[in-house]
Amino acid sequence: MITPEEYGFYLLSEEWQEKRDSIQDFCEGICMECNDVHGNILHHETYENIFEEPLDDLLWVCKRCHNKIHRSGRVHVPYYAKRKYKSEVQYLT
């Protein structure tokens, strides 16, 4: 299990910033959940691959959708988002 400090340092790392920028550029800043609000958070679909997550483990979302995901306990990307983005996100890797 990772500590909050390790996770915090990771989120400040150049590696994380490159992943964040790649997904944000690909999605043009649009939330992958609601498709009509500008996203600003890179959400982990799973923490199984933390520190070495492939881009398709990540979801670009707005704050409202990010909060909704966490409140619901859902940890998966909705089917339409996978269908729309997953193959193209893999192309970035």
Beta strands, then each sheet from edge to edge (+ up, - down):
strand 1: 41-44
strand 2: 58-61
sheet 1: 1+ 2-
end
